[in-house]
């Protein structure tokens, strides 16, 4: 992945992230990072595997009260987005969330750990929990949830993803990206 500075209308400075398949030397714009509330605030973590680029983006909703996140997997042969998901689908109006870890399989399957900060029960003192998700040909699935998941423990070995919860390693199979 490479970045370039750009200016978009009316005069916003952004950093554009591009993915390139070295063999064909074709670049595809993946995301623009810039002004909070208008563009993604940051793009991390990022992964390359086979012909796929995978990443998590974070952004603030326009009022600036919530930090939200999404995940993407892009096929660098065509520029086609194979995975396009919100990192957390059941967030409440007082929840903020970010992706703390991400793994991409060379077949386009994507897995991530999302950190949820909920201010609903105790304003000013968030309740922090973590969830492990995957998306592949079988669809999207939440694999695990709890406050004791290690937010940086996601690993990929072959088709097996693993993470730690309460000091115990858990695993699941990560398939290919969805087609269509």
trRosetta pair geometry for C-beta under 8 A, 3 or more apart (Angstrom, degrees):
i j d omega theta_ij theta_ji phi_ij phi_ji
1 17 5.7 -2 -177 -171 117 99
1 18 6.7 156 -157 78 65 45
1 19 5.5 -35 -100 -93 78 67
1 20 7.9 153 -103 13 31 77
1 30 7.0 -37 -132 7 114 151
1 46 5.9 -75 19 173 154 144
1 48 7.0 -161 -24 -60 89 113
1 53 6.1 111 -72 -142 106 133
1 55 7.7 72 -83 -62 161 134
2 17 7.6 153 81 -154 36 53
2 18 5.1 -20 64 61 85 99
2 20 6.7 14 6 -4 112 120
2 27 7.6 -57 49 -128 118 120
3 15 5.1 2 -172 177 121 105
3 16 6.5 151 -154 76 63 47
3 17 5.5 -30 -96 -96 82 59
3 18 7.3 168 -90 15 29 79
4 15 7.3 157 76 -158 30 62
4 16 5.2 -19 61 58 83 100
4 18 6.9 24 3 -9 104 120
5 13 6.9 -18 -166 -167 99 95
5 14 7.6 151 -156 84 52 43
5 15 6.0 -38 -98 -103 56 67
5 16 7.8 152 -115 14 7 82
6 13 7.7 151 83 -155 41 50
6 14 5.4 -24 68 68 89 89
6 15 7.6 135 21 -114 80 19
6 16 5.1 32 3 -18 129 118
6 32 7.5 -79 61 -127 123 109
7 11 6.2 -18 -171 -152 115 52
7 12 6.8 150 -157 74 62 41
7 13 5.8 -33 -99 -96 75 56
7 14 7.4 145 -105 20 25 78
8 12 5.2 -25 62 63 85 97
8 14 5.7 12 1 6 112 128
8 32 7.0 10 -22 -154 147 157
8 34 7.7 -131 28 -20 116 168
9 12 7.6 6 86 18 20 92
12 34 5.5 82 159 157 111 150
12 35 5.4 -88 -146 -6 116 125
12 38 6.5 -119 -126 112 157 151
12 39 7.2 151 153 -23 141 127
13 34 6.2 171 95 -135 51 112
13 35 7.8 107 55 -42 64 91
14 32 4.4 0 173 -174 145 104
14 33 6.2 142 -166 68 82 40
14 34 3.5 -64 -103 -58 79 127
14 35 7.7 -71 -81 -1 82 75
14 39 5.8 -179 -115 -111 117 174
15 32 7.3 147 73 -160 42 56
15 33 4.7 -20 60 62 94 99
15 34 6.8 165 15 -68 63 74
16 29 5.8 -48 -175 -136 115 104
16 31 7.6 175 -151 91 54 39
16 32 5.4 -26 -99 -103 71 73
16 33 7.8 -176 -80 20 24 72
17 29 7.4 105 79 -162 52 59
17 30 4.5 -52 102 61 99 111
17 31 5.0 9 44 54 114 79
17 32 7.7 -159 15 -79 76 26
17 33 6.8 58 -23 -12 104 107
17 43 5.6 -56 -34 52 157 168
17 55 7.5 11 131 -14 159 176
18 27 4.6 0 178 -171 132 108
18 28 6.4 147 -158 71 76 37
18 29 5.7 -46 -99 -99 78 46
18 30 6.3 168 -112 -1 20 90
19 27 7.3 148 75 -154 37 58
19 28 5.2 -21 60 61 88 94
19 30 5.2 81 -17 -55 99 119
19 48 7.8 161 -139 -104 107 102
19 53 3.9 -118 -112 -20 144 156
19 74 5.8 158 28 88 156 130
19 76 5.0 -114 136 -101 117 108
19 79 8.0 160 67 -111 107 67
20 25 6.8 2 -173 -144 115 35
20 26 6.7 171 -142 81 73 39
20 27 4.9 -30 -88 -97 97 68
20 28 7.4 167 -80 16 47 70
20 76 6.8 66 140 -162 9 125
21 24 4.9 33 88 33 108 100
21 25 7.7 -78 83 -27 63 20
21 26 6.2 7 42 50 94 86
21 51 6.1 8 -108 -142 123 86
21 76 4.1 147 -55 132 96 111
21 77 6.1 52 -47 -82 162 48
22 25 7.0 17 -166 -71 32 60
24 77 7.5 102 1 -134 148 57
26 76 7.8 153 81 172 94 77
26 79 7.7 -95 134 -47 118 105
28 74 6.5 -164 106 158 137 137
28 76 6.5 -159 22 -130 127 63
28 79 3.6 -177 -121 -111 138 98
29 32 7.6 6 178 -52 118 81
30 43 7.7 96 111 -147 120 156
30 53 6.3 -83 -98 108 140 141
30 55 6.8 74 160 26 139 140
30 72 7.2 155 -171 100 96 143
30 74 5.9 -134 -116 0 95 158
31 40 5.5 5 168 15 123 149
31 43 5.6 145 77 -88 140 136
31 55 7.2 -121 3 89 138 141
31 57 5.7 -157 -153 -86 162 140
31 72 7.4 161 -54 29 120 153
32 39 5.1 -82 110 -148 95 128
32 40 6.7 144 86 27 51 96
33 39 6.0 146 -149 135 20 119
33 40 4.9 -60 -104 86 69 95
33 41 6.9 18 -156 140 91 11
33 42 6.2 57 -143 -105 131 26
33 43 5.7 -110 -67 -15 129 101
33 57 7.8 -149 -90 -139 94 105
34 38 6.5 -46 94 86 104 105
34 39 3.8 56 49 47 88 149
34 40 7.6 76 23 57 58 57
35 38 4.4 21 86 40 106 120
35 39 5.7 90 49 20 63 100
36 39 7.8 -76 -84 56 20 67
36 41 5.1 27 -98 -93 87 106
36 59 7.3 161 -144 -157 65 62
36 60 4.7 36 -178 24 102 125
36 64 6.9 72 133 -113 116 94
37 59 7.8 150 -69 179 17 90
37 60 5.3 -34 -67 84 62 106
37 61 7.5 12 -121 116 68 24
37 62 5.1 82 -161 -130 92 47
37 63 8.0 165 -123 17 112 14
37 64 5.8 -34 -78 -71 116 85
39 59 7.1 -135 124 -117 31 115
40 43 6.1 54 132 -62 143 85
40 57 4.2 -61 -135 -173 138 119
40 58 6.5 101 -166 63 85 40
40 59 4.9 -85 -117 -69 49 102
41 58 5.1 -50 55 98 103 89
41 59 5.5 157 -7 -106 86 44
41 60 6.3 67 -46 -13 129 86
41 67 7.8 -54 24 -139 150 96
42 57 7.2 171 89 -150 45 57
42 58 5.1 6 53 45 86 107
43 46 6.3 49 137 -68 94 111
43 55 5.2 9 -178 169 100 136
43 56 7.2 156 -159 81 54 44
43 57 5.1 -22 -104 -99 74 78
43 58 7.9 -161 -78 16 33 72
44 55 7.4 -42 -85 -160 18 94
44 56 6.6 -29 97 67 28 91
44 58 7.9 -29 46 -2 74 110
44 99 8.0 -173 105 81 53 100
45 55 7.0 -148 103 -139 45 61
45 56 5.9 44 41 24 60 108
45 99 6.8 -110 19 118 83 110
45 101 6.5 22 1 -139 146 34
45 102 4.5 -171 68 32 113 107
46 53 7.4 -17 -169 -173 94 91
46 54 7.3 156 -159 89 47 55
46 55 4.5 -5 -110 -104 74 100
46 56 8.0 -130 -69 25 51 64
46 102 7.9 33 -66 72 12 134
47 53 7.4 158 86 -160 52 47
47 54 4.5 -9 62 63 99 100
47 55 7.1 -178 23 -72 64 56
47 102 6.1 -144 -12 110 122 102
47 103 6.7 97 -73 -143 170 30
47 104 4.0 170 99 14 131 119
48 52 7.3 164 -154 90 49 54
48 53 5.6 -21 -102 -106 74 68
48 54 7.7 -178 -80 23 27 73
48 104 7.4 -39 -131 75 2 142
49 52 5.4 -13 68 64 78 100
49 54 7.0 0 18 3 105 115
49 104 4.4 -175 12 109 127 99
49 105 6.1 -161 126 145 154 14
49 106 4.4 -120 155 -83 97 57
50 105 8.0 12 4 136 123 52
50 106 3.2 106 -32 -163 118 86
50 107 6.9 67 16 -53 162 33
50 108 7.7 -78 68 -46 130 66
51 75 6.0 25 122 -158 104 70
51 76 5.1 -143 178 50 71 91
51 77 5.2 10 177 -33 140 96
51 106 7.8 74 15 -172 60 76
52 73 5.4 -4 -171 -174 122 98
52 74 6.7 145 -155 72 67 43
52 75 6.1 -38 -98 -99 75 48
52 76 6.7 -172 -97 -4 19 92
52 82 7.1 -61 -122 31 116 138
52 104 5.9 -153 108 170 120 126
52 106 6.9 166 24 -151 110 35
52 107 7.9 6 -14 95 141 12
52 108 4.8 168 -83 -96 150 69
52 177 7.2 160 -100 -39 145 140
53 73 7.2 165 83 -153 44 50
53 74 4.9 -13 58 57 94 98
53 76 5.8 87 -15 -57 99 110
53 104 7.8 -34 179 -161 18 172
54 71 7.2 4 -173 -177 92 95
54 72 6.9 -179 -145 93 52 53
54 73 4.5 -13 -99 -102 89 81
54 74 7.7 179 -78 18 42 66
54 83 7.5 16 -121 53 97 129
54 102 6.3 -161 130 151 114 123
54 103 8.0 24 94 131 153 21
54 104 3.4 175 14 -83 145 135
54 110 5.3 171 -138 -111 136 111
55 71 7.3 -179 95 -148 38 59
55 72 5.8 -6 58 57 78 92
55 102 7.3 102 -140 103 24 165
56 69 5.8 11 177 -178 105 115
56 70 7.0 169 -154 85 62 40
56 71 5.0 -30 -99 -97 76 75
56 72 7.9 164 -91 18 31 70
56 87 6.5 50 -144 -84 112 127
56 98 7.8 102 143 -179 132 65
56 99 3.5 -95 -164 53 163 151
56 102 5.3 -170 -26 -54 114 145
56 112 6.3 117 -75 -130 129 146
57 69 6.6 167 86 -152 46 66
57 70 5.3 -8 57 57 94 89
57 71 7.9 175 17 -87 70 28
57 72 7.1 25 -6 0 108 111
58 67 6.2 2 -175 -180 110 97
58 68 7.1 157 -155 84 61 41
58 69 4.8 -28 -100 -97 71 87
58 98 5.4 2 -103 -123 129 94
58 99 7.4 -145 -65 21 95 85
59 67 7.7 165 87 -155 28 57
59 68 5.8 -26 69 66 76 89
59 69 7.5 151 20 -90 66 39
59 70 7.8 3 12 3 108 102
60 64 5.2 23 158 -122 136 52
60 65 7.9 127 -170 35 100 29
60 66 6.8 146 -153 80 64 50
60 67 5.8 -39 -95 -100 72 59
60 68 7.3 129 -118 17 22 82
61 64 7.2 -124 74 -39 62 18
61 65 6.7 -34 62 51 108 72
61 66 4.7 30 10 57 117 101
61 68 6.0 71 -48 -9 88 125
63 66 7.8 52 66 12 95 82
66 91 7.9 112 -166 150 138 137
66 93 7.8 -110 -65 -172 138 46
66 95 7.0 42 -136 86 116 48
66 96 5.1 -170 -155 -93 64 80
67 96 4.1 53 43 -165 83 114
67 97 6.9 -166 97 45 81 30
67 98 6.1 -17 130 -58 119 98
67 117 8.0 36 51 41 109 121
68 86 7.3 -46 178 -151 110 102
68 87 7.7 165 175 33 65 104
68 91 7.3 -173 -117 62 94 171
68 96 7.2 -105 -61 -145 49 61
68 97 6.5 30 -129 54 44 82
69 86 7.5 108 88 -169 52 63
69 87 4.0 -2 97 7 100 142
69 88 7.2 66 57 3 93 92
69 97 5.6 -103 18 108 108 84
69 98 5.0 124 -50 -126 140 40
69 99 5.0 -177 162 -19 149 87
69 114 6.7 -177 70 -131 134 107
70 84 7.4 0 175 -168 121 61
70 85 6.5 168 -160 91 78 44
70 86 5.4 -59 -104 -113 81 41
70 87 5.8 -137 -98 -28 20 82
71 83 6.4 -28 117 128 95 117
71 85 5.3 -6 56 63 92 94
71 87 5.6 103 -24 -88 94 78
71 99 6.4 110 -74 -82 98 153
71 102 6.7 170 -125 -123 118 128
71 110 5.8 161 150 147 131 143
71 112 5.5 -151 -83 -18 147 152
71 135 7.6 161 89 20 130 128
72 81 6.0 -61 -158 -143 104 107
72 83 6.1 159 -155 89 33 79
72 84 5.8 16 -112 -101 82 62
72 85 7.9 180 -76 27 46 64
73 81 7.3 114 76 -164 49 62
73 82 4.8 -51 97 67 99 99
73 83 3.8 51 25 29 101 109
73 104 6.3 153 -113 -131 110 113
73 108 5.3 125 146 -163 141 77
73 109 7.9 171 -75 113 171 3
73 110 4.8 -148 -47 -52 127 128
73 177 5.9 -144 103 -106 142 130
74 79 6.7 -18 -178 -158 112 38
74 80 7.0 161 -156 83 67 36
74 81 5.4 -40 -100 -102 78 57
74 82 6.8 163 -109 10 21 83
75 78 5.2 17 100 40 113 91
75 79 7.2 -34 79 24 73 12
75 80 4.8 1 44 59 113 87
75 81 7.9 -152 12 -80 78 10
75 82 5.4 87 -34 -36 97 116
75 108 6.8 -18 -79 -99 88 129
75 177 7.7 -153 -64 69 101 163
76 79 7.3 41 -132 -73 34 46
81 84 5.1 44 149 -53 131 111
82 108 4.9 -39 109 -170 157 134
82 177 4.1 15 155 172 135 145
82 178 6.5 162 177 57 82 71
83 108 7.0 164 -22 168 107 91
83 110 4.9 -144 68 11 174 138
83 135 5.3 130 -137 95 122 131
83 177 6.1 -114 -42 -137 97 105
83 178 7.1 117 -84 23 73 100
85 89 7.8 -58 -176 -64 97 102
85 133 8.0 -152 126 138 147 142
85 135 5.7 172 -28 -41 152 158
85 140 6.2 139 -120 -99 146 135
86 89 5.7 123 76 -86 114 62
86 91 7.9 -112 152 3 131 119
87 97 6.1 -159 91 122 119 121
87 98 7.6 27 85 -164 165 16
87 99 5.1 -133 -123 -64 146 98
87 112 6.4 -81 -139 104 97 144
87 114 4.6 146 155 -102 110 132
87 133 7.3 167 -169 35 58 146
88 91 4.8 84 110 -50 117 103
88 95 7.4 -107 112 133 148 137
88 97 4.7 30 3 78 142 171
88 114 5.1 -178 -60 140 100 158
88 116 6.1 115 -112 -86 159 108
88 131 6.8 110 -108 48 98 140
89 140 7.7 99 -31 130 141 151
91 95 4.2 -142 -162 81 89 133
91 97 6.0 -120 -99 -5 131 129
91 116 7.0 -162 -108 -130 90 111
92 95 4.7 103 51 -13 72 109
92 118 6.7 54 45 -131 119 104
92 120 5.9 2 100 -54 150 137
94 118 6.3 71 104 -163 92 65
94 119 4.5 -115 166 65 108 87
94 120 4.4 142 67 -66 135 75
95 116 5.7 -23 -162 -165 117 98
95 117 6.7 145 -157 76 61 50
95 118 5.0 -23 -99 -99 85 73
95 119 7.5 -172 -83 16 35 74
95 120 7.4 -21 -55 -25 76 106
96 116 7.7 148 80 -158 42 50
96 117 4.7 -13 62 60 90 106
96 119 7.7 41 0 -15 95 107
96 126 7.7 -62 40 -119 101 149
97 114 5.4 24 177 172 121 108
97 115 6.2 170 -150 84 69 52
97 116 4.7 -21 -97 -102 108 60
97 117 6.8 -177 -79 18 51 71
98 114 7.1 169 86 -154 28 70
98 115 5.4 -9 59 53 78 101
99 102 5.8 30 161 -56 129 109
99 112 5.0 -39 -145 -178 115 132
99 113 7.0 117 -161 75 65 50
99 114 5.5 -44 -98 -99 59 72
99 115 7.7 165 -108 13 10 78
100 113 5.0 -49 61 96 96 103
100 114 7.1 149 7 -122 83 18
100 115 4.9 75 -37 -27 119 110
100 130 7.3 -51 26 -127 139 114
100 151 3.8 -38 129 174 160 106
100 152 6.2 -97 150 -69 105 64
101 112 6.5 167 90 -153 55 60
101 113 4.4 29 47 31 97 111
101 151 6.3 159 -13 158 107 58
101 152 5.3 148 -69 -126 124 41
101 153 7.0 -145 0 40 173 37
101 154 4.1 157 125 25 129 116
101 163 7.9 149 83 -112 144 112
102 110 7.1 -17 -167 -169 98 93
102 111 7.2 159 -154 88 51 51
102 112 4.4 -9 -104 -104 77 94
102 113 7.7 -130 -63 24 48 66
102 154 7.0 56 -52 87 7 148
103 110 7.4 160 85 -155 53 48
103 111 4.9 -5 57 60 97 98
103 112 7.4 -173 21 -75 62 51
103 154 5.3 -142 -21 142 112 112
103 155 6.8 106 -84 -168 144 14
103 156 4.1 154 -177 -36 137 119
103 161 5.8 165 68 -119 147 111
103 174 7.4 -132 103 -50 114 171
104 108 7.5 -26 -170 -137 91 25
104 109 7.5 156 -158 83 48 50
104 110 5.6 -11 -107 -106 71 75
104 156 7.7 -99 54 -17 29 166
105 108 6.7 -32 77 41 84 23
105 109 4.1 16 33 54 126 94
105 110 7.5 -128 15 -64 80 36
105 136 7.8 18 33 -104 136 117
105 156 6.3 -157 -82 -162 74 144
105 159 6.7 40 -129 -119 141 59
105 174 5.1 175 -39 117 136 120
105 175 7.8 -171 58 110 161 14
105 176 7.4 -113 98 -102 129 41
107 175 7.2 -76 98 157 137 48
107 176 3.8 -82 150 -113 125 79
107 177 6.3 -165 135 -3 69 76
108 136 7.8 129 98 -129 76 73
108 176 5.9 42 52 -173 95 64
108 177 2.6 -46 115 -26 125 123
109 134 6.8 10 175 -176 102 104
109 135 7.1 -174 -155 91 65 50
109 136 3.8 0 -120 -100 107 106
109 137 7.6 -61 -85 -9 101 73
109 159 8.0 55 45 -145 151 80
109 174 4.2 156 125 164 139 93
109 175 5.2 145 -81 78 140 41
109 176 5.7 -113 -43 -125 98 8
109 177 5.8 -147 -60 -61 45 55
110 134 6.9 166 92 -153 49 60
110 135 5.4 -1 60 54 94 90
110 136 7.5 175 27 -69 54 69
110 174 7.8 178 33 -161 10 125
110 177 7.5 46 -15 -98 89 90
111 132 7.1 7 -178 -178 102 88
111 133 6.8 178 -151 94 59 50
111 134 4.2 -20 -100 -100 87 88
111 135 7.9 178 -80 19 47 56
111 143 7.8 4 -144 -4 112 142
111 154 6.3 -170 116 -164 108 131
111 156 7.3 152 41 -78 125 108
111 161 4.7 17 38 -114 172 165
111 172 7.8 155 -114 74 142 116
111 174 5.4 -90 -36 -99 121 133
112 132 7.6 180 94 -149 37 52
112 133 5.6 -10 60 60 80 92
112 134 7.8 154 16 -86 59 46
112 154 7.1 -52 -136 -73 27 175
113 130 5.7 0 -177 -174 103 112
113 131 7.1 162 -154 81 57 41
113 132 5.4 -26 -98 -97 76 69
113 133 7.9 160 -92 18 27 72
113 149 6.5 -167 -145 137 123 129
113 151 5.6 174 125 -150 137 55
113 152 7.8 -132 57 -71 146 24
113 153 7.5 79 -46 47 157 72
113 154 5.3 -161 -21 -38 110 125
113 163 6.5 138 -74 -126 122 144
114 130 6.9 158 79 -154 45 61
114 131 5.1 -13 56 59 94 92
114 133 6.5 20 -5 2 112 117
115 128 6.5 -13 -172 -163 97 99
115 129 7.8 159 -155 84 52 36
115 130 5.6 -28 -101 -100 60 80
115 151 5.7 11 -71 -123 111 132
116 128 7.1 155 81 -151 54 48
116 129 5.1 -14 59 64 105 84
116 130 7.2 180 16 -88 79 27
116 131 6.7 42 -16 -5 116 106
117 126 4.0 1 -172 177 93 153
117 127 7.5 146 -157 67 47 42
117 128 5.6 -15 -100 -97 70 77
118 121 6.6 50 120 9 108 93
118 126 6.0 133 59 -160 37 84
118 127 4.8 -24 62 58 98 95
118 128 8.0 -177 20 -77 73 30
118 129 7.4 10 -1 13 113 103
119 122 7.1 -98 -157 77 51 51
119 123 5.5 54 173 -113 100 52
119 124 7.4 93 -146 -7 106 27
119 125 8.0 130 -129 64 72 35
119 126 5.3 -51 -76 -98 70 81
120 127 8.0 -51 47 24 78 116
121 127 5.7 33 43 -21 124 131
122 125 4.2 -41 127 70 122 98
122 126 7.3 -166 75 -86 94 15
122 127 6.7 108 29 -40 106 90
127 147 7.9 -79 175 -92 83 122
128 147 6.5 97 94 -132 69 93
129 145 6.4 32 159 180 120 89
129 146 6.4 -112 -155 167 97 12
129 147 5.0 -71 -108 -77 69 67
130 145 7.1 -176 94 -146 48 52
130 146 6.7 -20 58 71 80 48
130 147 7.0 113 11 -124 82 25
130 149 3.8 -126 85 63 130 119
130 151 5.6 -142 -107 -88 141 81
131 142 5.8 -42 -176 -149 118 108
131 144 6.9 171 -153 90 51 53
131 145 4.4 -7 -105 -103 84 88
131 149 7.5 148 -66 27 14 161
132 142 7.2 115 78 -168 53 60
132 143 4.4 -54 101 64 103 106
132 144 4.4 25 33 47 114 93
132 145 7.5 -142 20 -65 68 50
132 149 6.5 -159 -37 -150 100 151
132 154 7.1 158 -127 -92 106 111
132 163 5.3 -158 -97 25 144 161
132 170 7.9 174 35 86 164 126
132 172 8.0 155 131 10 128 135
133 140 6.7 -7 -174 -170 110 92
133 141 6.9 161 -155 85 64 45
133 142 5.4 -38 -99 -105 80 58
133 143 6.6 176 -100 5 22 87
134 140 7.4 173 91 -148 45 50
134 141 5.5 -9 59 59 85 92
134 143 6.0 51 -2 -36 102 121
134 161 6.7 176 -87 27 130 155
134 172 6.5 -149 -12 105 149 137
134 174 5.6 -134 -151 -110 137 90
135 139 7.0 -65 -141 155 73 30
135 140 4.5 -18 -99 -97 95 73
135 141 7.5 162 -85 16 48 65
135 178 7.3 -49 158 -20 96 110
136 139 7.7 -11 63 35 53 23
136 174 5.8 162 -59 -171 139 61
136 175 3.7 129 151 62 144 86
136 176 6.0 106 -169 64 100 30
136 177 6.5 -94 -141 -94 58 26
136 178 7.0 149 162 -46 28 70
137 175 4.9 -80 26 118 98 132
137 176 5.0 34 -33 70 116 82
137 177 6.9 73 -58 106 73 18
137 178 5.5 146 -108 -94 45 52
137 179 7.2 17 -116 -5 96 80
138 141 7.1 -2 106 -28 110 125
138 175 5.9 101 -5 26 99 144
139 178 7.5 63 -85 -82 40 123
142 145 6.4 6 167 -44 121 109
143 170 7.6 157 146 127 113 127
143 172 5.1 -97 -132 -31 139 157
144 149 6.4 136 118 -91 117 132
144 163 7.0 -159 48 74 143 131
144 165 6.0 -123 167 -54 144 149
144 170 6.1 102 -63 91 152 159
145 149 7.5 -77 -150 -25 22 137
146 149 5.5 123 67 -28 82 93
146 165 5.9 78 58 -155 130 121
146 166 7.6 -29 115 -34 146 101
148 165 5.6 88 102 -171 88 70
148 166 4.4 42 132 -67 138 75
149 153 7.3 -138 173 38 73 124
149 163 6.4 10 -161 148 103 125
149 164 7.2 140 -156 91 55 53
149 165 4.7 -27 -96 -101 69 87
150 153 3.6 73 88 -28 116 128
150 163 6.8 -171 57 -180 88 82
150 164 4.2 22 14 71 125 104
150 165 7.3 -134 2 -78 74 37
153 162 7.7 -78 145 121 92 74
153 163 4.7 104 99 -153 103 66
153 164 4.1 -105 -171 21 163 93
154 161 6.4 -13 -163 -172 88 106
154 162 7.5 157 -147 82 43 43
154 163 5.0 -14 -89 -88 62 101
155 161 7.0 159 81 -155 44 57
155 162 5.2 -15 58 58 93 90
155 163 7.5 166 16 -75 69 51
156 160 7.3 153 -154 83 51 47
156 161 5.4 -25 -97 -99 73 73
156 174 6.8 -47 -126 32 108 147
157 160 5.3 -20 67 66 82 98
157 162 7.3 2 13 2 105 113
159 173 5.4 15 136 -155 105 83
159 174 5.7 -159 -173 58 65 68
159 175 7.1 30 -158 -89 117 40
160 171 5.4 -10 -172 -165 106 119
160 172 7.4 152 -152 77 62 31
160 173 6.2 -43 -97 -100 59 56
160 174 7.3 153 -113 12 9 87
161 171 6.7 154 82 -152 48 63
161 172 5.5 -16 59 62 96 82
161 173 7.7 140 16 -128 81 8
161 174 4.9 72 -24 -32 111 120
162 169 5.4 6 -177 -174 120 103
162 170 6.6 162 -151 81 68 41
162 171 4.6 -28 -95 -95 85 80
163 169 7.4 157 82 -148 26 61
163 170 5.8 -21 64 59 76 91
164 167 6.5 3 -177 -120 112 13
164 168 6.7 148 -153 70 69 32
164 169 5.6 -40 -94 -92 73 58
164 170 7.4 150 -107 13 23 78
165 168 5.9 -31 70 62 69 85
165 170 5.8 9 14 -7 110 125
